[in-house]
Amino acid sequence: MSIKILSAADMHLGRTSSLPGNNPRPSVREGLSNLVRYATENEVDVLCFSGDIVDNYNNFWEARGPLQTAFDEFKHAGIEVFMVAGNHDFNVLASMVQENRNQHVHLLGKNARWEVQTFTKGQESIQFVGWSFNQKHISHDPLADFDDRMLKPDIPSVGLLHCETDSPESKYAPVNTDHLIKTGLNAWLLGHIHKPNVIREHEPFIAYPGSTQALSAGEEGIHGALLLSIEQDGSLENRKIPLSPVRYETITVEIKPHTNQDAFRMAVADVIDEKSPKLLDESDQPEYLIYDLQLTGEHENPLQAEAWAQELADAPPLRPAGYPQSNYMIRKLRNHIAQALINLEKLAQEPSPAGELAKSIIALQNGKSTEFLDKLRLDWKEKQRQLQNAGAFHPVFRNEDLDMSGEKERAGEYLMKTCKTLLENITNQMQNA
């Protein structure tokens, strides 16, 4: 029979998730409640916290009640808790544990010293080893003080550490992944990086469970916890458990040149209707699905298309069909729509800079050239050679000839992009005049 461990990190009690406009911001207490509910309903044996459970010292009173309630529920369910402090809660977590009331809660590695405690379930045991921050910034590798002689070799071992991997200049306990591997532990459960990431699947398993609740648009994807099942031979299985009441994602809608407002609305609605069910289902139907809407393609009036999109961004939370407990909202618009170049043939007849550019674009589209394009190609080729001969690039090109294969294609792509950009700018100036 395996031991079930639920691993979480970077909860940051005291903070809220960001929502657009003046909508109420979901407190991280919701993510904690979801964590407690999952652990108690699924007969988890151990809960591990890898630091930054509390956002900072100023959030002591806001975090104390919900955290103690969680500890009480874990105790009632027979769940043991092992944790380490991170750079945000190094000066507050110990006072919240209250060991006389929470004998089932173990804060490992106080004062930045490695500590081992053993959890036993029937005939099975696991060693938990951890190290806690004792100040906000730690610039040295905690593993420099790690001594594997404190571990019993015949019992599986799991490490808890708040750190930044493979970033030697970090001020947040920089560790090397190879050093984690060489410790001989069966698993490392890390904190500090909010994006969930399994660095290594086995021998040992190394992972950041990520923030329990997504806090901002920079934390896209599924957030929650990791569920590990560990056997006495050290083998394990892991599974991501979605718990966050908020999910952030970016969606892209491609716009056609002659799209009108009705067609634009349908294009956006179709993408949202296609994406939302999958995102909601794999995230266990969170309360909020927050989108950044990215508009691409070409349109004869890109600013008009952006104004149409703003209609949706200004709307209150909307409910996807079939998901009565969930809402979606548009947080931000990113307008990457290019000016559609229409009526090029007519424009090419004009004796103007815009006409010359239109004529050049048509020629490039048909694999032909013009006197203007020939001059641009020669200029492009000369600039390429100047770049090769620049002193700063001598180490790169030493003993090598400039690879001119595909020169014609690269020049054509560059000229097409340049001509389109110039014509778009001229067209916009004419529309705004």
C-alpha positions as CSV (number, residue, x, y, z in Angstrom):
1,M,0.0,0.0,0.0
2,S,1.4,3.4,-1.0
3,I,1.5,6.6,1.1
4,K,-0.5,9.5,-0.5
5,I,1.1,12.9,-0.4
6,L,-0.5,16.2,-1.5
7,S,2.1,18.8,-2.3
8,A,1.4,22.5,-2.4
9,A,3.4,25.7,-2.4
10,D,3.3,29.5,-2.8
11,M,-0.2,30.0,-1.5
12,H,0.5,33.5,-0.3
13,L,-2.4,33.8,2.2
14,G,-3.3,37.5,2.4
15,R,-3.4,38.1,-1.3
16,T,-6.2,38.0,-3.9
17,S,-6.4,37.0,-7.5
18,S,-6.5,39.8,-10.0
19,L,-9.8,40.4,-11.9
20,P,-10.7,43.0,-14.5
21,G,-12.5,46.2,-13.5
22,N,-14.1,46.5,-10.1
23,N,-15.1,42.9,-9.8
24,P,-14.6,41.3,-6.4
25,R,-11.1,39.7,-6.2
26,P,-11.1,36.1,-5.0
27,S,-9.1,35.6,-1.9
28,V,-6.5,32.9,-1.7
29,R,-8.5,31.5,1.2
30,E,-10.7,29.9,-1.6
31,G,-7.7,28.0,-2.9
32,L,-6.8,26.9,0.7
33,S,-10.4,25.7,1.2
34,N,-10.3,23.7,-2.0
35,L,-7.0,22.2,-0.9
36,V,-8.5,21.1,2.4
37,R,-11.6,19.7,0.8
38,Y,-9.6,17.6,-1.7
39,A,-7.2,16.3,1.0
40,T,-9.9,15.3,3.4
41,E,-12.3,13.8,0.8
42,N,-9.5,11.7,-0.9
43,E,-7.9,10.2,2.1
44,V,-4.6,11.9,1.7
45,D,-2.0,10.8,4.3
46,V,0.4,13.7,4.3
47,L,0.2,17.3,3.2
48,C,3.4,19.1,2.2
49,F,3.9,22.9,1.9
50,S,7.1,24.1,0.2
51,G,7.1,27.6,1.5
52,D,5.4,31.0,1.1
53,I,2.1,29.8,2.6
54,V,1.7,33.3,4.0
55,D,2.4,36.3,1.8
56,N,4.3,38.3,4.4
57,Y,4.4,39.4,8.1
58,N,1.7,42.1,7.6
59,N,-0.8,39.4,6.7
60,F,-0.5,37.6,10.0
61,W,-4.0,38.3,11.3
62,E,-5.7,37.7,7.9
63,A,-3.9,34.4,7.4
64,R,-3.9,33.1,11.0
65,G,-7.6,32.1,11.2
66,P,-7.9,30.3,7.8
67,L,-4.6,28.5,8.3
68,Q,-5.5,27.3,11.8
69,T,-8.9,26.2,10.5
70,A,-7.1,24.2,7.8
71,F,-4.8,22.6,10.5
72,D,-7.8,21.6,12.6
73,E,-9.5,20.0,9.6
74,F,-6.3,18.1,8.7
75,K,-6.0,16.9,12.3
76,H,-9.6,15.7,12.3
77,A,-9.0,13.8,9.1
78,G,-5.8,12.2,10.4
79,I,-3.6,14.1,7.9
80,E,0.0,14.9,8.9
81,V,1.5,18.2,7.7
82,F,5.1,18.9,6.9
83,M,6.3,22.3,5.7
84,V,9.2,24.7,5.2
85,A,9.3,28.5,5.3
86,G,10.0,30.5,2.2
87,N,11.3,34.0,1.6
88,H,7.8,35.6,2.2
89,D,6.8,33.8,5.5
90,F,10.2,33.1,7.2
91,N,9.4,35.5,10.0
92,V,5.7,34.5,10.6
93,L,5.1,30.8,9.8
94,A,6.7,29.5,13.1
95,S,4.4,31.6,15.2
96,M,1.3,30.3,13.3
97,V,2.1,26.6,13.8
98,Q,1.6,26.7,17.6
99,E,3.1,23.3,18.3
100,N,1.2,22.8,21.5
101,R,-2.1,22.8,19.6
102,N,-0.8,21.4,16.3
103,Q,1.3,18.4,17.1
104,H,0.5,17.0,13.7
105,V,2.1,20.0,12.0
106,H,5.9,20.0,11.5
107,L,7.9,23.0,10.4
108,L,11.2,21.6,9.2
109,G,14.6,23.2,9.1
110,K,14.2,26.2,11.3
111,N,17.1,28.6,11.4
112,A,18.2,27.4,8.0
113,R,19.4,24.0,9.2
114,W,18.5,20.7,7.6
115,E,16.1,18.6,9.6
116,V,14.6,15.1,9.1
117,Q,11.3,13.7,10.5
118,T,9.7,10.3,9.8
119,F,6.1,9.7,9.0
120,T,4.8,6.1,9.6
121,K,1.6,4.6,8.4
122,G,1.1,1.0,9.5
123,Q,4.2,-0.9,8.3
124,E,5.3,1.9,5.9
125,S,7.5,5.0,6.6
126,I,8.7,8.0,4.7
127,Q,11.4,10.5,5.8
128,F,10.7,14.1,5.2
129,V,13.8,16.4,5.1
130,G,13.5,20.1,4.9
131,W,15.3,23.5,5.2
132,S,13.6,26.8,5.9
133,F,14.5,30.4,5.1
134,N,15.6,32.5,8.1
135,Q,15.7,35.8,6.3
136,K,14.3,37.3,3.1
137,H,17.3,36.8,0.9
138,I,19.6,33.7,0.8
139,S,22.3,33.9,-1.8
140,H,24.1,30.6,-1.0
141,D,23.1,27.1,-2.0
142,P,21.4,25.3,1.0
143,L,22.6,22.0,-0.3
144,A,26.2,22.9,0.6
145,D,25.2,22.0,4.2
146,F,23.2,18.9,3.2
147,D,24.5,15.7,4.8
148,D,22.9,12.4,3.6
149,R,24.1,10.6,6.7
150,M,21.1,12.1,8.5
151,L,18.9,9.8,6.4
152,K,18.2,6.1,6.8
153,P,19.0,4.4,3.5
154,D,16.2,1.8,3.8
155,I,13.3,4.3,4.0
156,P,12.0,6.4,1.1
157,S,12.9,10.1,1.5
158,V,11.2,13.3,0.3
159,G,12.8,16.7,0.4
160,L,11.0,20.1,0.9
161,L,12.8,23.2,-0.2
162,H,11.9,26.8,-1.2
163,C,14.5,27.7,-3.8
164,E,15.4,28.7,-7.4
165,T,17.0,26.0,-9.5
166,D,19.9,26.6,-11.9
167,S,20.1,30.4,-11.3
168,P,23.4,30.8,-9.5
169,E,22.9,34.6,-9.1
170,S,19.5,34.3,-7.4
171,K,18.9,35.7,-4.0
172,Y,16.4,33.0,-3.2
173,A,18.4,29.9,-2.2
174,P,20.0,29.0,-5.6
175,V,20.4,25.3,-6.1
176,N,21.8,23.2,-8.9
177,T,19.5,20.5,-10.3
178,D,22.4,18.0,-10.5
179,H,23.0,18.6,-6.7
180,L,19.4,17.7,-6.0
181,I,19.8,14.5,-8.0
182,K,23.0,13.5,-6.1
183,T,21.4,13.8,-2.7
184,G,19.9,10.3,-3.3
185,L,16.4,11.3,-2.2
186,N,13.4,9.8,-3.9
187,A,11.6,13.2,-4.5
188,W,12.1,16.9,-4.1
189,L,9.0,19.1,-3.7
190,L,10.1,22.7,-4.4
191,G,8.6,26.2,-3.8
192,H,9.2,29.7,-5.1
193,I,8.4,29.3,-8.8
194,H,4.6,29.9,-9.3
195,K,4.4,28.0,-12.6
196,P,3.8,24.3,-12.1
197,N,6.8,22.4,-13.5
198,V,7.9,18.8,-13.3
199,I,11.7,19.0,-13.7
200,R,12.4,15.3,-13.5
201,E,10.0,12.4,-13.5
202,H,12.0,9.8,-11.5
203,E,15.3,9.0,-9.7
204,P,14.5,11.4,-8.2
205,F,11.2,13.1,-8.9
206,I,11.8,16.9,-8.8
207,A,8.9,19.3,-9.2
208,Y,7.5,22.7,-8.5
209,P,3.8,22.2,-7.7
210,G,3.3,25.9,-8.5
211,S,1.1,28.4,-6.8
212,T,-2.1,26.8,-5.3
213,Q,-4.2,29.6,-6.7
214,A,-3.4,31.6,-9.8
215,L,-2.8,35.2,-8.7
216,S,-2.3,37.2,-11.9
217,A,-2.4,37.0,-15.7
218,G,1.3,35.9,-15.6
219,E,0.2,32.6,-14.1
220,E,-1.6,31.0,-17.0
221,G,-2.7,27.3,-17.0
222,I,-3.8,24.9,-14.4
223,H,-2.9,25.7,-10.7
224,G,-3.4,23.6,-7.6
225,A,-1.4,20.8,-6.1
226,L,0.5,17.6,-7.0
227,L,-0.7,14.3,-5.7
228,L,2.1,11.7,-5.1
229,S,1.7,8.0,-4.3
230,I,5.0,6.6,-3.0
231,E,5.7,2.9,-2.5
232,Q,8.2,1.5,0.1
233,D,10.7,0.8,-2.7
234,G,10.7,4.5,-3.5
235,S,8.8,4.3,-6.7
236,L,6.1,6.9,-7.2
237,E,3.3,8.2,-9.4
238,N,2.2,11.8,-9.6
239,R,-0.9,13.6,-10.8
240,K,-1.8,17.3,-11.1
241,I,-4.8,18.4,-9.0
242,P,-6.6,21.6,-10.2
243,L,-7.8,23.7,-7.2
244,S,-7.6,27.3,-8.2
245,P,-10.9,29.2,-8.5
246,V,-9.3,31.4,-11.2
247,R,-7.6,30.4,-14.5
248,Y,-5.9,32.9,-16.8
249,E,-5.4,32.2,-20.5
250,T,-4.6,33.9,-23.8
251,I,-6.9,33.3,-26.8
252,T,-6.2,34.5,-30.4
253,V,-8.9,35.5,-32.9
254,E,-7.9,36.0,-36.6
255,I,-9.7,38.8,-38.4
256,K,-10.4,38.9,-42.1
257,P,-10.0,42.2,-44.2
258,H,-13.7,42.9,-44.8
259,T,-15.1,41.6,-41.5
260,N,-18.0,43.6,-40.2
261,Q,-19.1,44.0,-36.6
262,D,-21.6,41.1,-36.7
263,A,-19.0,38.8,-38.2
264,F,-16.4,40.0,-35.7
265,R,-18.7,39.2,-32.8
266,M,-19.3,35.7,-34.2
267,A,-15.6,35.1,-34.8
268,V,-14.8,36.0,-31.2
269,A,-17.8,34.0,-29.8
270,D,-16.8,30.9,-31.8
271,V,-13.2,30.9,-30.4
272,I,-14.5,31.4,-26.8
273,D,-17.1,28.7,-27.3
274,E,-14.5,26.3,-28.7
275,K,-11.8,27.0,-26.0
276,S,-13.8,27.4,-22.8
277,P,-15.3,23.9,-22.3
278,K,-11.9,22.2,-22.5
279,L,-10.2,24.8,-20.2
280,L,-13.0,24.7,-17.7
281,D,-13.2,20.9,-17.6
282,E,-9.5,20.3,-17.1
283,S,-9.4,23.0,-14.4
284,D,-12.3,21.4,-12.5
285,Q,-14.7,24.3,-13.5
286,P,-13.1,27.3,-11.7
287,E,-15.3,30.2,-10.8
288,Y,-13.5,32.6,-13.2
289,L,-11.9,32.1,-16.6
290,I,-9.9,35.2,-17.4
291,Y,-8.9,35.8,-21.0
292,D,-6.4,38.1,-22.7
293,L,-7.8,38.5,-26.2
294,Q,-5.2,38.8,-28.9
295,L,-6.5,40.0,-32.3
296,T,-4.5,39.1,-35.4
297,G,-4.9,39.1,-39.2
298,E,-5.7,42.0,-41.4
299,H,-8.6,44.5,-41.5
300,E,-9.4,47.6,-43.6
301,N,-9.8,49.5,-40.3
302,P,-7.8,47.9,-37.4
303,L,-8.9,50.6,-34.9
304,Q,-12.5,49.9,-35.7
305,A,-12.0,46.2,-35.0
306,E,-10.3,47.1,-31.7
307,A,-13.3,49.2,-30.7
308,W,-15.6,46.3,-31.4
309,A,-13.5,44.1,-29.1
310,Q,-13.7,46.7,-26.4
311,E,-17.4,46.0,-26.2
312,L,-16.7,42.6,-24.9
313,A,-13.9,43.7,-22.6
314,D,-16.3,46.2,-20.9
315,A,-18.9,43.5,-20.4
316,P,-19.7,42.1,-16.9
317,P,-18.7,38.4,-16.2
318,L,-20.4,36.1,-18.7
319,R,-21.5,32.5,-18.2
320,P,-20.5,29.8,-20.7
321,A,-23.3,27.6,-21.8
322,G,-23.5,24.5,-19.6
323,Y,-21.3,25.8,-16.8
324,P,-23.6,27.6,-14.3
325,Q,-20.9,28.0,-11.7
326,S,-18.3,29.5,-14.0
327,N,-17.8,32.9,-15.5
328,Y,-15.5,34.2,-18.2
329,M,-14.1,37.8,-18.7
330,I,-11.8,39.6,-21.0
331,R,-9.0,41.2,-19.0
332,K,-6.9,42.8,-21.8
333,L,-6.9,43.4,-25.5
334,R,-3.8,43.0,-27.6
335,N,-4.4,44.4,-31.1
336,H,-2.0,42.9,-33.6
337,I,-4.2,43.5,-36.6
338,A,-2.4,44.8,-39.6
339,Q,-3.8,47.3,-42.1
340,A,-5.4,45.3,-44.9
341,L,-3.9,46.4,-48.2
342,I,-6.9,46.5,-50.5
343,N,-7.4,47.8,-54.1
344,L,-3.6,47.5,-54.7
345,E,-4.1,47.4,-58.5
346,K,-5.9,50.7,-58.5
347,L,-3.5,52.3,-56.0
348,A,-0.5,51.1,-58.1
349,Q,-1.6,53.4,-61.0
350,E,-1.1,56.5,-58.8
351,P,2.1,58.5,-59.3
352,S,2.8,58.7,-55.6
353,P,4.9,57.0,-52.9
354,A,1.8,54.9,-52.0
355,G,1.4,53.9,-55.7
356,E,5.1,53.0,-55.9
357,L,4.8,50.8,-52.8
358,A,1.6,49.1,-54.1
359,K,3.3,48.4,-57.4
360,S,6.3,46.9,-55.6
361,I,4.0,44.6,-53.4
362,I,2.2,43.4,-56.5
363,A,5.5,42.6,-58.2
364,L,6.8,40.7,-55.2
365,Q,3.5,38.7,-55.0
366,N,4.0,37.7,-58.7
367,G,7.7,36.9,-58.4
368,K,8.7,39.9,-60.5
369,S,10.7,43.0,-59.8
370,T,10.7,46.8,-60.4
371,E,13.5,49.3,-60.7
372,F,12.6,50.5,-57.2
373,L,12.9,46.9,-55.8
374,D,16.2,46.3,-57.6
375,K,17.7,49.3,-55.8
376,L,16.3,48.0,-52.5
377,R,17.8,44.6,-53.1
378,L,21.2,46.0,-53.8
379,D,21.0,48.1,-50.6
380,W,19.9,45.1,-48.5
381,K,22.8,42.9,-49.9
382,E,25.3,45.6,-49.1
383,K,24.0,46.0,-45.5
384,Q,24.3,42.2,-45.0
385,R,28.0,42.3,-46.1
386,Q,28.6,45.3,-43.8
387,L,27.1,43.3,-40.9
388,Q,29.4,40.4,-41.6
389,N,32.5,42.7,-41.7
390,A,31.6,44.5,-38.5
391,G,34.3,44.1,-35.9
392,A,31.8,43.0,-33.2
393,F,30.9,39.9,-35.3
394,H,34.4,38.8,-36.3
395,P,34.5,36.1,-33.6
396,V,31.2,34.7,-35.0
397,F,32.2,34.7,-38.7
398,R,35.9,33.9,-38.3
399,N,37.0,31.4,-40.9
400,E,33.5,31.3,-42.4
401,D,32.0,32.7,-45.5
402,L,28.7,34.5,-45.3
403,D,26.1,32.0,-46.1
404,M,24.3,33.6,-49.0
405,S,22.1,30.6,-49.8
406,G,18.5,31.6,-49.9
407,E,19.5,35.2,-50.2
408,K,16.8,36.0,-52.8
409,E,14.1,34.5,-50.6
410,R,15.3,36.4,-47.5
411,A,15.6,39.6,-49.4
412,G,12.1,39.1,-50.8
413,E,10.6,38.5,-47.3
414,Y,12.4,41.6,-46.0
415,L,11.3,43.8,-48.9
416,M,7.7,42.6,-48.7
417,K,7.5,43.3,-45.0
418,T,9.1,46.7,-45.4
419,C,6.9,47.8,-48.3
420,K,3.7,46.7,-46.4
421,T,4.8,48.5,-43.3
422,L,5.4,51.7,-45.2
423,L,2.2,51.5,-47.1
424,E,0.2,50.8,-43.9
425,N,1.7,53.9,-42.3
426,I,0.9,56.0,-45.3
427,T,-2.6,54.6,-45.4
428,N,-3.2,55.3,-41.7
429,Q,-1.9,58.9,-42.1
430,M,-4.3,59.4,-45.0
431,Q,-7.3,58.0,-43.0
432,N,-6.4,60.2,-39.9
433,A,-5.8,63.3,-41.9
